[in-house]
């Protein structure tokens, strides 16, 4: 089967799959959300999955190189010889330098998504390292591939950073390095130095490319010197270039025409404050201002006199670059401009403005940014947060479910929405729900909210905390009135800078936010956690298996009837987030082949998945408990007695074992509802379980009754066995409370005994393939729905086990036969 570009390292990306089984084949609809993906069932219900290496497509600011690859390559990056690269190489802060020997064709794998393969040769010796592999394959993805194809030639010298290392699938054919370099995502960059004998003075001597959304790339390494005018020297009617510190701004809003309009006010060392009005058709062309104190650089703005004051308005050729205003912060340009100039003088100007602004009373002494833990009723405040989910309320209102890792001290408004309209998880654990705030955004902000993706980090400006909120607009009577709850509203309009901004991952605010959220990670795990692939592989009971040493191929096909455009597995791996995808693939293999090994035990509290103990281990625990029994005192609430076990054979001696019953249950006539049983083997316990509702095997320890080691079942209910988590349980023999309870089930008994109940789950590893790629997936969260049986039934019911075997045999026949719909 063919693979695009880099082979296994790129093509093998394990994810967790939900249930999608139609007829006699596999067909999935999927949308990718940041590092999380969602599968959608045929009925439209969205299920959650998680990718271990899904690429994040984010803009990267581009700097021109001027004098070649070495002149502005960040100083913290160190060069590594190609000879020393291996699959275990730590690529962090490393660069590779070499000449482009070969440049392959640009391959379009989706609209505006590309892949390109090149060969880079290291000519000069580094650290006296020699190798038979001085050349290596480099695979580029996305806009980075397109830009490289257009602007870099063979024989050019390049420097690559932000790469990962994978195994080269073509090493045996091309005799190049056994590994290859993969460049994709926000950190991938290439610096190139053109080796042409003559240069057009208008062309760059060196440029930097990155995976930016724009199809263009920064080209301004050699440009005319820009002249900047201080704000105090502006002349009406002139067109100028300026720097300034932001003292006020409004987020872009839709104007009466086709453009978006944003307004801001800036100042500089001249102490003049000048208003600016920007009209641009695209939101990304507006200044990316996140807070007061940011620094902007604007080219081609015209000075006008309006309302008795000078104003700057953008003209033809306008461009803007924004920088963080924090002193000693990284000088990283924020822009979507297709070309811009930035050199050491520009950096010095930014740093001078930072220092000047820090030494003058330009900004409010109290930050407008307030965490949820400090919000008070009637406050107007800015909130930095992460978006977890969103849902439309009506045409004028959208719900955003957000958190910042802190807990609001006030009772917050609850909003009920339909599950099928929610984008992102529809529910969370109780602990996490306590940290989530419901934000209602109105009017013009609704349009911007539609573009937001769960997982985005946001700054919401001029949010209002309203006490005594009642019904949410657009909802029916199912939404109860909550007059004493605090609600968060983002009203329509742009007054006081009101709006929403998506913050970049490298923003200092986001970095602080991540640290706070991560500090609460153990306390806010969901019921079904976002387990990564390595965690799932750790609980895998057997190594990959195959029949007769060969991989089994399967051509079973299934289909569905929706209208979403079909994409290949290769396209899926490099797809944009927050979109639906339709993938048609075959199941080529699966693990484990011994399907009983797919049955696991899962703890919802500590999120551990473990194997089901085998019969030999459990029998040994019962045997040890019988051998080491000691004198004990029965609990005061227990009524002690004995049960005669069935004879092994006619004439064999009859053996009696100790039992303890609940006095309360005895008085209610429930003599067989619950029995504490001591001194039996595993086989004997299973025999007695057929005649009693619940059997709890016990032993004696330190003069008291105690449960057996929790590696063994703590409860038998007929043929069903129930296990407890060793880590999360605080086991002790206590009398269950049965007051007002008709049936005593496993949950009541587990709670009384201090046992954290483990759940049976199914966990399988499947390999999908199509003509372009393969994809490893973990099937577990909705495996029961996929197979149409419960994991608990699989543990005890042969028919359920057979059903799974038949399903897998139909999807991947052992004889490799073709079953096409």
C-alpha positions in Angstrom: 0.0 0.0 0.0 1.4 3.4 -0.9 2.2 6.0 1.7 2.6 9.7 1.3 6.0 11.2 1.8 7.6 10.1 5.1 6.1 6.7 5.5 5.5 5.1 8.9 6.4 8.0 11.1 3.8 10.2 9.5 1.3 7.7 8.5 1.1 5.8 11.8 -0.7 8.1 14.1 -2.8 6.2 16.7 -6.1 7.7 17.7 -9.0 6.6 19.8 -12.1 5.7 17.7 -15.8 5.7 18.7 -18.4 3.4 17.3 -19.3 3.4 13.6 -20.5 0.1 12.1 -23.0 0.1 9.3 -23.8 -3.1 7.4 -20.7 -5.0 6.5 -17.9 -2.3 6.4 -16.4 0.6 8.2 -17.3 4.2 7.4 -16.6 7.1 9.6 -17.5 10.8 9.8 -15.0 12.7 11.7 -14.2 16.2 12.8 -10.8 17.2 14.2 -10.7 19.6 17.1 -7.2 20.7 18.0 -5.6 17.6 19.6 -9.0 16.1 19.9 -11.2 14.5 17.2 -14.8 13.7 17.1 -16.5 10.8 15.2 -20.2 11.3 14.3 -22.5 8.4 14.0 -25.0 7.9 11.2 -27.8 9.4 13.4 -25.7 12.5 13.9 -24.6 11.9 17.5 -21.1 13.1 18.1 -18.6 10.9 19.9 -15.3 12.0 21.2 -11.8 10.7 20.3 -8.3 11.9 20.9 -5.4 12.0 18.5 -1.9 11.5 19.9 -0.1 13.5 17.2 -2.6 15.6 15.3 -0.9 18.6 13.8 -1.9 22.1 15.1 -2.3 24.5 12.2 -1.5 27.9 13.7 0.0 31.1 12.2 3.7 31.7 12.8 5.3 35.1 12.7 8.0 35.3 10.0 11.3 37.1 10.2 13.5 37.9 7.3 17.1 36.6 7.4 19.0 39.2 5.5 22.5 37.8 5.4 21.9 34.1 5.3 20.9 31.2 7.4 23.1 32.0 10.3 22.5 35.6 10.8 19.2 35.6 12.5 18.7 32.0 13.5 17.7 32.1 17.2 20.7 31.7 19.4 19.2 29.0 21.6 19.1 26.6 18.6 22.1 24.3 18.2 23.1 22.4 15.1 23.1 18.6 15.0 25.1 16.7 12.4 22.9 14.6 10.1 25.1 11.6 11.0 24.0 11.7 14.6 20.2 11.8 13.9 18.3 8.7 15.0 14.7 7.8 15.8 15.4 8.6 19.5 17.0 12.0 18.8 15.8 14.8 21.0 14.8 17.4 18.4 14.0 20.2 20.8 16.0 23.4 19.9 18.0 21.6 17.2 18.8 22.7 13.6 20.1 20.8 10.6 22.0 22.6 7.8 22.7 21.4 4.3 22.4 21.9 0.5 19.2 20.9 -1.4 20.3 18.1 -3.7 16.8 17.1 -5.0 13.4 18.7 -4.8 10.4 16.5 -5.6 7.1 17.6 -7.0 4.6 19.4 -4.9 1.6 17.1 -4.1 -1.8 18.5 -3.2 -3.5 16.2 -0.7 -6.4 18.6 -0.1 -7.5 22.1 -1.0 -4.7 24.4 0.3 -2.8 21.5 1.8 0.4 20.1 0.3 3.3 17.8 0.8 6.8 18.0 -0.6 9.8 15.8 -0.3 13.4 17.0 -0.6 16.9 15.6 -0.1 19.4 17.7 2.0 23.1 17.0 1.9 25.5 18.0 4.6 28.7 19.0 2.8 30.9 20.4 5.6 32.1 18.3 8.4 30.8 19.1 11.9 32.5 18.0 15.1 34.7 15.7 12.9 31.7 13.4 12.5 31.7 11.2 9.4 29.1 8.9 8.2 27.9 6.9 5.2 24.7 8.8 5.4 25.5 12.5 4.8 22.1 13.0 3.0 18.7 12.8 4.5 15.1 13.0 3.2 13.1 15.9 4.5 9.3 16.0 4.2 7.4 19.3 4.4 3.7 19.8 4.9 1.0 22.4 4.4 1.8 26.0 3.3 5.4 25.4 4.2 5.6 22.8 1.4 4.0 25.2 -1.1 6.2 28.1 -0.2 9.3 26.0 -0.4 8.3 24.6 -3.8 7.9 28.1 -5.2 10.9 29.9 -3.7 13.7 27.5 -3.1 15.9 25.9 -5.7 18.2 22.9 -5.8 21.7 23.9 -4.7 20.3 26.4 -2.1 21.6 26.0 1.4 18.9 25.6 4.0 18.6 25.4 7.8 15.7 23.5 9.2 14.3 23.8 12.8 11.2 22.5 14.6 11.3 19.1 12.9 10.6 15.6 14.2 12.3 12.4 13.2 10.7 9.3 11.7 11.8 6.2 10.0 12.4 6.5 6.2 10.3 3.9 4.2 12.6 4.4 1.2 16.0 3.9 2.9 16.6 0.6 1.3 15.9 2.0 -2.1 17.6 5.3 -2.1 20.5 4.4 0.2 20.0 7.6 2.2 19.8 8.1 5.9 17.5 5.5 7.6 15.5 8.3 9.2 13.8 11.4 7.7 12.9 14.8 9.0 9.3 15.9 9.2 8.4 19.6 9.2 4.8 20.6 10.0 2.9 22.6 12.6 3.6 25.9 14.3 7.3 25.4 15.2 8.5 24.2 11.8 10.8 26.7 10.0 13.2 26.7 7.2 15.9 29.4 6.6 17.3 29.5 3.1 20.3 31.1 1.5 20.2 31.4 -2.3 23.4 30.4 -4.0 22.7 32.1 -7.3 25.7 34.1 -8.8 23.6 37.2 -9.3 20.8 38.6 -7.3 17.9 40.9 -8.2 18.3 43.8 -5.7 14.6 43.7 -5.2 14.6 40.0 -4.1 15.5 38.8 -0.7 18.9 37.3 -0.1 17.4 35.2 2.7 14.0 34.5 3.8 12.1 32.4 6.4 9.2 30.2 5.6 6.7 28.6 8.1 3.4 26.9 8.0 1.3 30.1 7.9 -2.2 30.1 6.5 -1.2 32.6 3.9 -0.1 31.2 0.6 2.6 33.9 0.5 5.8 34.2 2.5 7.9 36.9 3.9 10.3 38.1 1.2 11.6 41.4 2.6 15.2 40.7 3.5 16.6 43.5 1.3 14.3 46.4 1.1 14.5 50.1 1.2 15.0 51.7 4.6 11.7 52.7 6.2 11.3 56.1 7.8 9.2 56.4 10.9 7.6 59.6 12.1 6.9 60.4 15.8 3.3 61.1 16.6 4.1 64.6 17.7 5.5 65.4 14.2 2.5 64.4 12.1 1.3 66.7 9.3 -2.3 66.6 8.0 -2.5 65.0 4.6 0.8 63.1 4.8 1.2 59.4 4.5 3.5 58.0 7.1 4.9 55.0 8.9 4.5 55.0 12.7 5.2 53.1 15.9 3.1 53.5 19.0 2.0 52.1 22.4 -1.7 51.1 22.5 -3.6 53.0 25.2 -7.1 52.1 23.9 -8.6 49.7 21.4 -11.8 48.1 20.1 -12.0 44.7 18.5 -12.9 44.8 14.8 -16.6 45.0 14.1 -18.7 44.9 10.9 -19.1 48.3 9.2 -22.0 49.4 7.1 -20.1 48.3 4.0 -18.2 45.2 3.3 -15.2 46.0 5.6 -14.5 45.3 9.2 -13.5 48.4 11.2 -11.3 48.6 14.2 -10.2 51.6 16.2 -7.4 52.2 18.6 -5.4 55.0 20.2 -1.7 55.1 20.4 1.1 57.2 21.9 4.9 57.4 21.9 7.7 59.4 23.5 6.2 62.6 22.2 3.3 62.1 24.6 0.8 62.8 21.9 -2.2 60.4 21.8 -3.5 59.7 18.3 -6.6 57.9 17.3 -6.5 55.3 14.4 -9.3 53.9 12.3 -8.6 50.8 10.3 -10.9 49.4 7.5 -10.0 46.0 6.1 -12.2 43.4 4.5 -10.5 40.5 6.3 -10.3 40.2 10.0 -6.8 38.8 9.9 -5.5 42.0 8.3 -6.5 44.1 11.4 -4.0 44.7 14.2 -3.7 41.7 16.5 -4.0 43.6 19.8 -4.6 41.6 23.0 -4.2 44.2 25.7 -3.5 47.8 26.5 0.3 48.3 26.4 0.8 46.3 23.2 3.0 48.0 20.6 2.0 48.5 17.0 3.9 49.4 13.9 1.8 50.7 11.0 2.9 51.4 7.4 1.0 53.5 4.9 -1.4 55.4 7.2 -2.7 58.8 6.2 -3.0 61.7 8.6 -6.4 63.3 8.6 -8.0 66.0 10.7 -11.4 64.9 12.1 -13.5 66.2 15.0 -10.7 68.7 15.9 -8.1 66.0 16.3 -5.6 64.2 14.1 -6.5 60.7 13.1 -4.6 58.0 11.3 -6.5 56.0 8.6 -5.1 53.1 6.5 -4.5 53.7 2.8 -3.4 51.5 -0.1 -0.4 49.3 0.8 -1.3 49.4 4.5 0.3 46.8 6.8 0.5 46.4 10.5 2.6 44.4 12.9 1.9 44.1 16.6 4.2 43.2 19.5 3.7 42.3 23.2 4.5 45.3 25.3 6.0 43.5 28.3 9.5 44.5 29.1 12.0 41.7 28.5 9.4 39.7 26.7 10.1 38.0 23.4 10.0 40.4 20.4 7.7 38.3 18.2 5.8 40.0 15.4 2.1 39.3 15.2 0.8 39.8 11.7 -0.8 38.2 8.7 1.0 40.5 6.2 2.3 38.7 3.2 5.6 40.6 3.4 7.2 42.7 6.0 10.6 44.1 7.0 12.0 43.6 10.5 15.6 44.1 11.5 17.8 45.0 14.5 16.7 48.7 14.4 13.1 47.7 14.5 13.8 45.5 17.5 15.6 48.3 19.3 12.6 50.6 18.6 10.2 48.1 20.2 12.4 47.7 23.2 12.7 51.4 23.7 9.0 51.9 23.5 8.5 49.1 26.1 10.9 50.7 28.5 9.4 54.2 28.0 5.9 52.9 28.5 6.9 51.0 31.7 8.4 54.2 33.2 5.3 56.3 32.6 1.8 56.2 34.1 0.1 55.1 30.9 -2.0 52.2 32.0 -4.5 51.5 34.8 -3.0 50.4 38.1 -5.5 47.5 38.3 -5.5 45.0 35.5 -8.8 44.5 33.7 -8.0 40.8 33.5 -9.8 39.0 36.4 -9.8 35.2 37.2 -13.2 33.6 37.9 -12.1 33.1 41.5 -12.0 36.9 42.0 -15.2 37.9 40.1 -17.8 39.9 42.0 -21.5 40.6 41.1 -22.0 43.7 38.9 -18.3 43.6 37.8 -17.2 44.5 34.2 -14.0 42.6 33.6 -11.8 40.8 31.1 -11.6 37.0 31.3 -8.8 34.9 29.9 -10.1 31.3 29.6 -10.2 28.1 27.5 -13.3 27.3 25.5 -14.5 23.8 26.3 -17.8 23.7 24.4 -20.4 26.0 22.8 -24.0 25.9 21.6 -26.4 28.3 19.9 -29.2 29.5 22.1 -31.0 31.4 19.3 -30.1 33.6 16.4 -29.0 36.4 18.7 -27.3 34.5 21.5 -24.6 31.8 21.8 -23.5 29.9 24.9 -19.7 29.5 25.6 -18.7 27.0 28.2 -15.3 28.1 29.5 -12.9 27.7 32.4 -9.6 29.2 33.7 -8.7 26.6 36.4 -10.2 28.6 39.2 -13.5 28.4 40.9 -16.0 31.3 41.1 -17.1 31.8 44.8 -20.7 32.5 43.6 -23.3 30.1 42.4 -23.3 30.4 38.6 -26.2 30.2 36.1 -26.9 26.8 34.7 -27.9 26.6 31.0 -29.6 23.6 29.5 -29.2 23.0 25.8 -29.9 20.1 23.4 -27.1 17.6 23.1 -27.2 17.5 19.4 -26.4 21.3 19.0 -23.5 21.3 21.4 -20.0 21.5 19.8 -17.5 19.9 22.1 -18.2 17.6 25.1 -21.8 17.8 26.3 -21.0 16.8 29.9 -18.0 16.8 32.3 -17.2 15.3 35.7 -18.7 16.8 38.7 -15.4 18.3 39.8 -14.8 20.0 36.4 -18.4 21.3 36.2 -17.7 23.2 39.4 -15.0 25.1 37.6 -16.9 25.9 34.4 -18.6 29.2 33.7 -21.4 29.7 31.2 -20.9 32.8 29.1 -23.8 34.2 27.0 -22.6 36.3 24.0 -25.1 38.4 22.1 -25.7 40.2 18.8 -22.6 41.0 16.8 -20.4 38.7 18.9 -22.5 35.7 17.8 -20.9 35.8 14.3 -17.4 35.7 15.8 -18.4 33.0 18.2 -19.3 30.7 15.3 -15.6 30.7 14.3 -14.4 29.6 17.7 -13.2 26.0 18.3 -13.4 24.0 21.5 -9.9 24.1 22.9 -9.2 27.7 21.9 -7.8 30.1 24.5 -9.8 33.3 24.6 -9.7 36.7 26.1 -13.3 38.1 26.5 -13.3 41.9 26.9 -15.8 43.8 29.0 -17.7 40.8 30.3 -20.4 41.6 32.8 -21.3 39.6 35.9 -25.0 40.0 36.4 -26.6 38.9 39.7 -30.2 37.6 39.9 -30.4 36.3 36.3 -33.6 34.4 35.4 -34.4 32.6 32.2 -32.0 32.4 29.3 -33.4 33.7 26.0 -34.6 31.2 23.5 -35.1 28.3 25.9 -38.3 26.5 26.9 -39.8 25.6 30.2 -37.1 23.0 30.7 -34.8 25.8 31.8 -35.7 26.6 35.4 -35.6 30.2 36.7 -32.6 30.9 38.8 -33.0 34.3 40.4 -30.1 33.9 42.8 -27.4 32.9 40.4 -24.6 34.9 38.8 -24.6 35.0 35.0 -21.9 36.2 32.6 -23.1 38.3 29.6 -21.1 39.8 26.7 -23.5 42.4 25.4 -23.7 43.5 21.8 -21.7 46.4 20.5 -18.1 47.4 20.9 -18.3 50.0 23.6 -15.4 49.9 26.1 -13.5 47.5 23.8 -16.2 44.8 24.2 -15.4 41.6 22.2 -13.6 38.3 22.0 -10.1 37.5 20.9 -8.4 34.2 20.3 -5.0 34.2 22.0 -2.0 32.5 20.4 -0.4 29.5 22.1 2.8 31.4 22.8 1.0 34.3 24.5 2.3 34.9 28.1 -1.4 35.0 29.2 -2.0 31.5 27.7 1.2 30.1 29.3 0.1 31.3 32.7 -3.4 30.0 32.1 -2.1 26.6 31.1 -0.1 26.3 34.3 -3.1 27.1 36.4 -5.3 24.6 34.5 -2.6 21.9 34.6 -2.3 22.3 38.4 -5.9 21.1 38.7 -5.6 18.3 36.2 -5.8 15.5 38.8 -9.0 17.0 40.3 -10.9 17.7 37.2 -10.5 14.5 35.1 -13.6 13.6 33.2 -15.4 10.3 33.8 -13.9 9.0 30.6 -10.5 10.7 30.6 -8.6 12.0 27.6 -6.1 9.1 27.7 -3.2 9.3 25.3 -2.0 6.4 23.2 1.0 5.6 25.4 -1.3 5.1 28.4 -3.6 2.8 26.4 -0.6 0.8 25.1 0.7 0.4 28.7 -2.5 -1.6 29.5 -2.2 -3.7 26.4 -1.9 -7.3 27.5 -0.1 -8.9 24.5 2.4 -7.7 21.9 1.1 -7.3 18.3 0.1 -10.7 16.9 -0.3 -12.1 13.5 -1.3 -15.4 12.0 1.6 -17.6 10.8 3.8 -14.6 11.0 2.0 -12.7 8.3 -0.3 -9.7 8.4 -3.9 -10.6 7.6 -5.5 -8.5 4.9 -9.2 -7.7 4.9 -11.4 -6.3 2.1 -14.7 -6.2 3.9 -16.6 -3.1 3.0 -19.3 -1.0 4.6 -21.0 2.2 3.5 -23.3 5.0 4.7 -25.5 7.5 3.0 -24.6 11.0 4.2 -23.4 13.8 1.8 -20.1 14.8 3.5 -17.2 14.9 1.1 -15.0 11.8 1.1 -11.4 12.2 2.2 -8.5 9.8 2.4 -6.7 8.8 5.5 -3.7 10.8 4.4 -5.8 13.9 3.9 -7.4 13.4 7.3 -4.0 13.4 9.1 -3.3 16.9 7.8 -6.8 18.3 7.9 -8.0 21.5 9.4 -9.6 21.4 12.9 -13.3 21.7 13.6 -14.6 20.2 10.4 -16.5 17.0 9.5 -14.9 14.4 7.4 -16.0 11.3 5.7 -13.5 8.5 5.6 -13.9 5.2 3.7 -11.5 2.5 4.8 -10.9 -1.2 5.3 -10.1 -3.0 8.5 -6.8 -4.6 7.7 -6.0 -6.1 11.1 -6.8 -6.0 14.7 -5.4 -6.9 18.2 -5.7 -8.8 20.4 -6.5 -11.9 18.3 -7.6 -13.7 21.5 -10.7 -11.6 22.0 -11.0 -12.4 25.7 -7.9 -10.3 26.2 -9.9 -7.2 25.0 -11.9 -7.3 28.2 -10.4 -4.8 30.7 -11.2 -3.2 34.1 -11.5 0.6 34.3 -11.5 2.9 37.3 -13.5 6.1 36.7 -11.7 7.9 39.6 -8.0 7.3 38.9 -8.6 6.4 35.2 -6.5 3.2 35.4 -7.2 0.4 32.9 -6.1 -3.0 33.9 -6.3 -6.6 32.8 -9.0 -8.9 34.3 -7.2 -11.2 36.7 -7.1 -14.8 35.4 -8.7 -17.7 37.2 -5.4 -19.1 38.5 -4.5 -15.9 40.3 -8.0 -15.5 41.8 -8.1 -19.1 42.9 -4.7 -18.6 44.6 -6.0 -15.6 46.6 -9.0 -17.7 47.8 -6.7 -20.6 48.8 -4.3 -18.3 50.7 -7.2 -16.7 52.6 -8.4 -20.1 53.7 -5.0 -21.4 54.8 -4.2 -18.3 56.8 -7.5 -17.8 58.6 -7.3 -16.7 62.3 -9.5 -16.1 65.2 -11.7 -13.1 64.9 -14.7 -11.3 66.3 -17.8 -10.9 64.2 -19.3 -7.4 63.8 -22.1 -6.4 66.2 -24.6 -6.1 63.4 -23.8 -9.6 61.9 -25.7 -12.8 62.6 -23.1 -15.6 62.3 -23.8 -19.1 61.1 -22.7 -21.8 58.6 -23.6 -23.3 55.3 -23.0 -26.9 54.3 -21.2 -27.2 51.0 -22.4 -29.8 48.4 -20.5 -33.1 48.6 -17.8 -33.7 46.1 -19.0 -37.3 45.7 -21.3 -39.7 47.4 -19.9 -40.8 50.8 -17.4 -37.9 51.0 -17.4 -35.9 54.2 -19.6 -32.8 54.2 -17.9 -29.5 54.9 -19.4 -26.4 56.5 -18.2 -22.8 56.0 -18.8 -19.8 58.1 -21.4 -17.2 57.0 -22.4 -13.8 58.3 -25.7 -12.1 57.6 -27.0 -8.7 58.1 -29.4 -8.5 61.1 -31.4 -5.8 59.4 -31.9 -7.8 56.3 -32.9 -10.9 58.3 -35.6 -9.0 60.1 -37.0 -7.9 56.7 -37.0 -11.5 55.5 -34.2 -10.9 53.0 -32.1 -13.9 54.1 -30.5 -14.5 50.7 -30.0 -10.8 49.7 -26.5 -10.6 51.1 -24.1 -13.2 52.6 -20.6 -12.7 53.9 -18.8 -16.0 53.2 -15.6 -17.2 54.7 -13.4 -20.3 54.1 -14.4 -21.3 50.6 -12.4 -21.9 47.4 -13.2 -20.0 44.2 -15.0 -23.0 42.8 -17.1 -23.3 45.9 -18.0 -19.6 45.9 -19.2 -19.8 42.4 -21.4 -22.8 43.2 -23.0 -21.0 46.1 -23.4 -17.8 44.1 -26.1 -19.5 42.1 -28.4 -19.7 45.1 -27.8 -16.3 46.7 -28.4 -12.7 45.4 -25.0 -11.3 46.6 -22.0 -13.1 48.1 -19.0 -11.2 49.6 -16.0 -13.4 50.2 -14.2 -12.4 53.4 -11.2 -13.5 55.5 -9.9 -12.7 59.0 -7.2 -10.1 59.7 -6.0 -8.7 63.0 -9.0 -10.2 64.8 -11.7 -8.7 62.5 -13.4 -9.6 59.3 -11.8 -8.2 56.1 -12.2 -8.4 52.4 -9.9 -10.5 50.3 -7.1 -8.9 48.3 -8.9 -6.7 45.7 -7.2 -8.5 42.9 -10.0 -11.0 43.5 -13.7 -10.1 43.1 -15.1 -8.5 46.2 -18.7 -9.5 45.1 -20.4 -12.4 43.3 -23.9 -11.9 41.9 -24.9 -15.1 40.1 -22.3 -15.5 37.3 -21.3 -11.9 37.5 -18.1 -10.8 39.3 -17.3 -7.3 40.5 -13.8 -6.0 41.2 -12.6 -3.0 43.2 -9.7 -0.5 42.6 -6.8 -1.1 44.9 -5.7 2.5 44.6 -9.0 4.3 45.3 -10.7 1.9 47.7 -10.7 2.2 51.5 -12.1 -1.2 52.2 -13.8 -2.2 55.5 -16.6 -4.6 56.4 -19.7 -2.6 57.2 -23.4 -3.3 57.1 -25.0 -1.9 53.9 -28.0 0.4 54.5 -31.0 -1.1 52.7 -33.6 1.3 54.1 -36.1 2.2 51.3 -34.2 0.0 48.8 -36.0 -2.7 46.9 -33.0 -4.3 45.4 -29.5 -4.4 46.9 -27.1 -4.1 43.9 -23.4 -3.9 43.4 -23.3 -0.1 43.9 -24.9 -0.1 47.3 -22.6 -2.9 48.5 -19.5 -1.2 47.1 -20.4 2.0 48.8 -20.9 0.3 52.1 -17.6 -1.6 51.9 -15.6 1.5 50.8 -14.8 -0.1 47.5 -14.3 1.9 44.3 -16.1 -0.2 41.8 -14.3 -1.1 38.6 -16.2 -1.2 35.3 -15.7 -3.8 32.6 -14.7 -2.2 29.3 -13.6 -3.4 25.9 -10.3 -2.2 24.4 -9.1 -3.2 20.9 -6.5 -1.9 18.6 -7.6 -1.7 14.9 -5.7 -0.8 11.8 -7.6 1.0 9.0 -6.2 1.4 5.5 -7.1 2.9 2.2 -5.2 3.5 -0.9 -3.2 6.4 0.6 -2.4 5.5 4.2 -3.0 3.5 7.3 -4.4 4.6 10.6 -4.1 2.8 14.0 -7.1 3.3 16.3 -8.1 2.3 19.8 -11.7 1.2 20.1 -12.9 1.5 23.7 -15.2 4.3 24.8 -18.1 3.2 22.6 -17.0 -0.4 22.0 -20.2 -1.6 23.5 -22.3 0.3 21.1 -20.1 -0.8 18.2 -20.5 -4.5 19.0 -24.1 -4.2 20.4 -23.2 -6.0 23.7 -22.2 -4.8 27.1 -18.7 -5.5 28.5 -20.3 -6.9 31.6 -22.2 -9.5 29.5 -19.1 -10.3 27.6 -17.4 -11.3 30.9 -20.1 -13.9 31.7 -22.1 -14.7 28.5 -20.9 -16.9 25.8 -23.4 -15.6 23.3 -22.0 -12.1 23.8 -18.5 -13.4 23.2 -19.6 -15.2 20.1 -21.2 -12.0 18.8 -17.9 -10.1 19.0 -16.1 -12.9 17.3 -18.6 -13.0 14.5 -18.4 -9.2 14.0 -14.6 -9.2 13.8 -14.7 -12.2 11.5 -17.1 -10.4 9.1 -14.9 -7.3 9.1 -11.6 -9.1 8.8 -12.1 -12.7 7.8 -9.4 -15.1 8.8 -9.3 -16.6 5.3 -8.9 -13.1 3.7 -12.1 -13.5 1.7 -13.8 -10.5 0.1 -17.2 -9.4 1.3 -18.2 -6.3 -0.7 -21.5 -4.6 -0.3 
